[in-house]
């Protein structure tokens, strides 16, 4: 892939997904597109990188961009990733929300949910805390750019190796063994997580009511400063006053330019309080 072609792909990726592809990522893009072509042998629009670029630009259905999104996004996640977040969520956030939410409607958004481990970790903690309390609605929203990883999340099937790090009580209460030795999230918990495809670069977010908690971790590291600041503003717009935003440990928010107060590394709280 020559530099001009790479720059054209990089511009499309940034424009549509906010993700930066600096020159040192050219080899990564080449390998991802090579795999995409191998996985879809015989499709004329993937006969070459040039053909694929032309297809994306002329396609009116959005399928070309969706294929590009699947190719370039990274989906590294695991249960209890950055465990200090979940400890704070369990010990500080949930008790606070229990006292503060008057209608029992607990609204949580797990953005960039990948294959679902983060969303199900939150769902298990919500069930532990609110499951025995009548009148609480704790169904959470899990979104991602990739349709493929969302399907994995919806199915909720994980390897024994990935589940073994969870507490034994969770393994026994929230999973059942499949015939091939894997672990599947039980139906009652899977029904508590709504997996939906969503692009964080969507100009206008469609949510009717603000959330109490948003997890969006290890995503904004791929954005430039302007894109990150715009997304943080949107998160503030769709968080209740006093609501919490969790980001990745390698990410940071300029709290002097945002509506967030700093709580601890990678945890922020929208200014104000529940009324």
C-alpha positions in Angstrom: 0.0 0.0 0.0 1.5 3.3 -1.0 1.5 6.3 1.3 -1.2 8.1 -0.7 -3.6 5.2 -0.5 -2.9 4.8 3.3 -3.7 8.5 3.9 -7.0 8.1 2.1 -8.0 5.2 4.2 -6.8 7.0 7.4 -8.9 10.0 6.5 -12.0 7.9 6.1 -11.4 6.2 9.4 -10.9 9.4 11.2 -13.9 11.1 9.6 -16.3 8.3 10.3 -15.0 6.7 13.5 -12.8 9.3 15.1 -9.9 6.9 15.2 -6.4 8.3 14.4 -4.2 6.2 12.1 -0.7 7.8 12.2 1.9 6.7 9.6 3.3 4.1 11.9 -0.1 2.3 11.7 0.2 1.6 8.0 1.5 -2.0 8.5 -1.4 -2.6 10.9 -4.0 -1.4 8.4 -2.3 -3.5 5.6 -2.5 -6.6 7.8 -6.2 -6.0 8.8 -7.2 -5.4 5.1 -5.3 -8.5 4.1 -7.2 -10.6 6.6 -10.5 -9.0 5.5 -9.8 -10.0 1.9 -8.8 -13.6 2.9 -12.0 -13.9 5.0 -14.1 -12.7 2.0 -12.5 -14.4 -0.9 -14.2 -13.9 -4.3 -15.8 -10.5 -3.5 -14.9 -8.1 -6.3 -15.1 -5.1 -4.0 -12.2 -6.6 -2.0 -10.0 -7.7 -4.9 -7.5 -5.0 -4.0 -7.1 -2.2 -1.5 -7.9 0.3 -4.3 -11.1 -1.5 -5.1 -12.2 -1.6 -1.5 -11.6 2.2 -1.1 -13.6 2.8 -4.3 -16.4 0.6 -3.0 -16.6 2.4 0.4 -16.8 5.8 -1.3 -19.5 4.7 -3.8 -21.5 2.5 -1.4 -24.8 4.1 -0.2 -25.8 1.3 2.2 -23.1 1.8 4.8 -22.0 -1.8 4.4 -18.5 -0.8 3.1 -17.9 1.4 6.1 -19.2 -1.3 8.4 -16.6 -3.7 6.9 -13.9 -1.1 7.4 -14.9 -0.7 11.0 -14.8 -4.4 11.7 -11.3 -4.5 10.1 -9.6 -1.6 12.0 -11.1 -1.8 15.5 -9.3 -3.5 18.3 -11.3 -5.6 20.8 -9.0 -6.4 23.7 -11.0 -6.9 26.9 -11.5 -9.4 29.7 -13.5 -9.8 32.9 -12.7 -7.4 35.7 -10.3 -5.4 33.6 -8.9 -2.5 35.6 -10.4 -4.0 38.8 -10.1 -0.9 40.9 -12.9 0.7 38.9 -15.3 -2.1 39.8 -14.2 -1.9 43.4 -15.1 1.8 43.5 -18.3 1.1 41.6 -19.4 -1.5 44.1 -18.3 0.3 47.3 -19.0 3.9 46.5 -21.2 4.3 43.4 -23.9 1.7 43.9 -24.7 2.7 47.5 -24.8 6.4 46.5 -27.2 5.6 43.6 -29.4 3.5 45.8 -29.9 6.4 48.1 -30.2 9.0 45.4 -32.4 7.5 42.6 -36.0 8.0 43.6 -37.8 6.1 40.9 -35.7 2.9 40.9 -34.7 3.4 37.3 -30.9 2.8 37.3 -29.5 3.8 33.9 -26.0 2.6 32.9 -24.3 2.8 29.5 -21.3 0.6 28.7 -19.9 2.3 25.6 -17.4 0.4 23.5 -18.5 -2.8 25.2 -16.6 -5.1 22.8 -17.4 -8.8 23.4 -19.4 -8.1 26.6 -17.1 -9.0 29.5 -17.3 -5.4 30.9 -21.1 -5.2 30.5 -21.7 -8.5 32.2 -19.3 -7.6 35.0 -21.4 -4.6 35.7 -24.6 -6.6 35.3 -23.5 -9.1 37.9 -22.6 -6.3 40.4 -26.0 -4.6 39.8 -27.8 -7.9 40.3 -25.8 -8.5 43.5 -26.7 -5.1 44.8 -30.3 -4.5 43.6 -31.5 -8.1 42.8 -33.3 -8.5 46.1 -34.8 -5.0 46.1 -38.3 -4.8 44.5 -39.0 -2.0 42.1 -35.5 -1.5 40.7 -34.9 -1.5 37.0 -31.2 -2.1 36.3 -31.1 -3.2 32.6 -28.0 -1.6 31.1 -27.1 -0.5 27.6 -23.9 -2.0 25.9 -22.8 -0.5 22.6 -20.0 -1.0 20.2 -19.0 0.0 16.6 -18.5 -3.7 15.7 -21.5 -5.9 14.9 -19.3 -9.0 15.2 -18.3 -8.4 18.8 -21.9 -7.5 19.7 -23.0 -10.9 18.6 -20.5 -12.5 20.9 -21.8 -10.4 23.7 -25.4 -11.3 23.0 -24.6 -15.0 23.1 -22.6 -14.5 26.3 -20.4 -17.6 25.7 -16.8 -17.4 27.1 -13.9 -19.8 27.6 -13.3 -21.5 30.9 -9.9 -19.7 31.0 -11.6 -16.3 30.8 -14.2 -17.0 33.5 -11.9 -18.6 36.0 -10.7 -15.2 37.3 -14.2 -14.4 38.5 -15.4 -15.2 42.1 -16.7 -18.8 42.4 -20.1 -17.4 43.5 -20.4 -15.5 40.3 -19.4 -18.5 38.2 -22.0 -20.7 39.9 -24.8 -18.1 40.0 -24.4 -16.3 36.6 -23.0 -18.9 34.3 -23.8 -22.4 33.1 -21.5 -24.9 31.4 -22.1 -25.7 27.8 -21.6 -29.1 26.2 -18.2 -28.1 24.9 -16.9 -27.0 28.3 -17.4 -23.2 27.8 -19.4 -20.9 30.1 -22.6 -19.1 29.0 -24.1 -16.2 30.9 -27.5 -17.3 32.3 -30.6 -16.0 30.5 -31.8 -13.9 33.4 -28.6 -11.9 33.3 -28.3 -11.8 29.5 -31.7 -10.2 29.4 -30.4 -7.4 31.7 -27.9 -6.3 29.0 -29.1 -4.6 25.7 -26.4 -4.9 23.1 -26.7 -2.3 20.3 -24.5 -1.1 17.5 -23.5 2.6 18.0 -20.9 4.9 16.6 -19.6 7.4 19.2 -19.1 9.8 16.3 -22.9 10.0 15.8 -23.6 13.8 15.7 -26.7 13.7 17.8 -27.0 11.0 20.5 -30.5 9.4 20.4 -31.0 8.8 24.2 -34.2 10.0 25.7 -33.0 10.2 29.3 -29.5 10.8 30.8 -27.5 8.0 32.4 -26.4 7.7 36.0 -23.1 5.9 35.0 -21.1 5.7 31.8 -18.2 3.4 31.2 -16.1 4.3 28.1 -12.7 2.9 28.7 -9.6 2.7 26.5 -11.4 4.2 23.5 -10.4 7.9 23.6 -6.7 7.0 23.3 -7.4 6.6 19.6 -8.9 10.0 19.2 -7.3 13.4 18.7 -7.8 16.2 21.3 -10.7 17.8 19.5 -12.6 14.6 19.0 -12.0 13.5 22.6 -13.2 16.9 24.0 -16.4 16.8 21.8 -17.1 13.3 23.1 -16.6 14.3 26.7 -19.1 17.1 26.2 -21.6 14.7 24.9 -21.0 12.4 27.8 -21.7 15.3 30.2 -24.8 16.1 28.3 -26.1 12.6 28.7 -25.2 12.1 32.4 -27.3 13.1 35.3 -25.8 15.7 37.6 -23.6 13.8 40.0 -23.3 10.9 37.6 -20.1 9.0 37.1 -17.9 8.6 34.0 -15.2 5.8 34.0 -12.5 6.0 31.4 -9.3 4.1 30.8 -6.3 4.4 33.0 -4.2 5.8 30.1 -6.8 8.4 29.4 -7.4 11.8 31.0 -10.0 14.5 30.9 -9.2 18.2 31.3 -11.6 18.9 34.1 -11.0 22.6 33.8 -12.6 22.6 30.3 -15.3 20.1 31.1 -18.4 19.7 33.3 -16.6 17.0 35.3 -15.0 16.9 38.7 -12.0 14.6 39.3 -12.7 11.7 41.7 -9.6 9.6 41.3 -7.4 8.4 38.3 -9.8 7.7 35.4 -13.0 8.3 37.4 -14.9 11.5 37.0 -18.2 12.9 38.2 -20.5 15.3 36.5 -20.8 18.6 38.4 -23.9 19.0 40.5 -26.0 16.5 42.4 -29.2 14.5 42.0 -32.3 16.4 42.9 
